[in-house]
């Protein structure tokens, strides 16, 4: 079947839904929101900590937030992007509140602000310890009550449509690649439908599922980055994979691993070995509140030195009732596996958490492909540089959704539907009966990435990953051409493409920088406490 929408949004987290709400209120065309599962399973739902924004002007200001972001990003962040997000954050917080999102407040009505690693002030707005779920809830209600937005749950975008599908030769040197929509798999008919659009927006979230242990849900398979890369669009900074230092260590729970929010360290939590010995003083003067890359490497090193599966986070010295009040979900989760965090240490280990790179975009969210925008975690705005500052991601998504909405509304009349786009052709293919091949290949990708392209890397490990991924790529492409499109084979293709990009960019960066730490290019006299240019 063929569908036509003025705005086609692929992905339904905070980026996709906020963009949908912003363009829908302009009443300039039909809006469609493609969601690969249900609305409540986006990466946004799993974000615990909060949203960074300067709201307490008595002690905080934009310059402090900008400087904190630049330092965390190892001074390779795009300063224009940093300024855009930081300075527009308060206005977008107001918009979230208008859409029905509730942030915790003090008795006097002011926001109850947390502080997290890398932040010089208390500026993290939150809703208990499930801020992402609250934002997702508020936006879901607003989207579901908006009759101008069509929601297609459990639909999977297979490829974006460009002139390549019209028979033109498209390469990375083609000056004007245009996006005309996407081919989307309908779960009920198991057919790939054609969605034509005037504007397409990629909001597919992260790619943590390429690793064995991740705080991301299983749906975080790098779909947006892979689709745009295959369409010859520009991606950037894929080597910068952020590992959250403190995921709950619990055997069997790896996709997703339960996140122990950074706010718990801001609250006063101390990282310790199981023996009770603290160790962060050996690595950084900011101790447990150092930026995530430093803390994750420190934990990784201590685990290897002592042969441990995990280290511990200690909040037993804090008031028990206050701990339960601030972190009710963490308290209950740990209690469910026999740990009372007011009396016992929390076992934690690093887990793949956030992709700082992605589809390269400008300040309006425009990608290198005409009529295609990218916002949220799948995009690379330049805000995060070499390492994301805690709680900057949700606000980035909303600020760039606003910028992209304004730009696309202004340019919508310049675009029209391309009626010459052919329907998806699966003639001669067959239903895939070899599901075991796909399942095993996914396991192999995760093992390769965790073993060779993790927190600490080397050229030898990266080349080994490259060789293994190349073999899996060839096998998977042969299978994809033989069988009918399904979500599992498409996700595997995307996982392999994304893993390849992470590995390639890691090989190309001949230095230790931000989240990319390699044994082959040590930084002599390296001091994480100093500003680096």
Secondary structure, DSSP 8 states (H G I E B T S, - for coil): -EEEEEEEEE--SHHHHHHHHHHHTTTSS-EEEEESS-GGGSGGGG--S-EE----TTT--HHHHHHHHHHHTTT-S-HHHHHHHHHHHHHHHHHHHHTT----B-TTSSB--B--TT-SS--EE-STT-HHHHHHHHHHHHHHT-TTEEEEETEEEEEEE-GGGGT----TT-S--B--EEEEEETTTTEEEEEEEEEEEE-----GGGSSSBSS-TT-S-HHHHHHHHTT--EE-TT-EEEEEEEE--TT--BT--B--THHHHTT-EEE-TTS-B-GGGT-TTGGGS-HHHHHHHHHHHHHHHT-S-EEEE-TTS-HHHHHHHTHHHHHHHHHTT--TTTS-EEEEEEEEEES-EEE--TT-B-SSBTEEE-STTEE-SSSTTS--TT-HHHHHHHHHHHHHHHHHHHGGG----TT------TT-B----HHHHHHHHHHHHHHHHHHSSSEE-HHHHHHHHHHHHHHHHHHHHHHHHB---HHHHHHHHHHHHHHHHHHHHHH--S-BTTBEETTS--TT--TTS---
